[in-house]
Amino acid sequence: MIRCKPLLGTFVEISIDSINDPHLLAIEKAFAAIQKVQGLMSFHHPQSELSRINAHSHLQELEIHPWTFTVLKVAQEVHHQSTGLFNCGIGHRLVVAGLLPHNPDSTRHHFGGIEDVQFISPNKIKSSKPLCLDLGGIAKGFAIDIAVDSLKADGAALGALMPGEICVCLEVKPNPSTYAIQKDRQSC
């Protein structure tokens, strides 16, 4: 069974080795999880939680969804471990380059980066500087993880999740937390 939807700036295809109605529901739940991540962390949607973080986190503490909190924590840790080479705080530069939609505030501030996000308490953040974060790649990876977990929880043992040209092969083995990421669709 194969289903495809436009999500995450590409077409996401989920296929599982079954045609049972419960597995169709499993696919729909996996798509819903991906859509939720997109709704929370999209730079492109002015109503997303990320847009709210970019607009207000330097002005006040914000309560955010646990998934967004997790992605921000991981992004900050990757920034730290890469000694600053990874920094999702370059959204304003991508706007200027025409790679992201125009943000009215993108030229009025000196922006900080992920290193300026302060984690106040679980699911509550603040920033010491204005932000223009773009979580695109890291949020896409998180969405894939959440969708695979959802498929596994619903009993899908064999299948594939394909956001664009990347293929994530799902095969539940003795270690249920393992799955393979292939570089191209033909590998799945």
FENDAJO-V969044 format. One line per field, one symbol per residue. burial: I if it has 24 or more other C-alpha atoms within 12 Angstrom, else O. Layout:
# FENDAJO-V969044
burial->???
This chain:
# FENDAJO-V969044
burial->IOIOIOIIOOOIIIIIIOOOOOIIIIIIIIIOIIIIIIIIIIIIOOOIIIIIIIIIIIOOOIOIIOIIIIIIIIIIOOOOOOOOOIIIIIIIIOOOOOOIOOIOOIOOOOIIIIIIIIIOOOOIIIIIIIIIIIIIIIIIIIIIIIIIIIIIOIIIIIIIIIIIOIIIIIIIOOOOOOIIIOOOOOOI
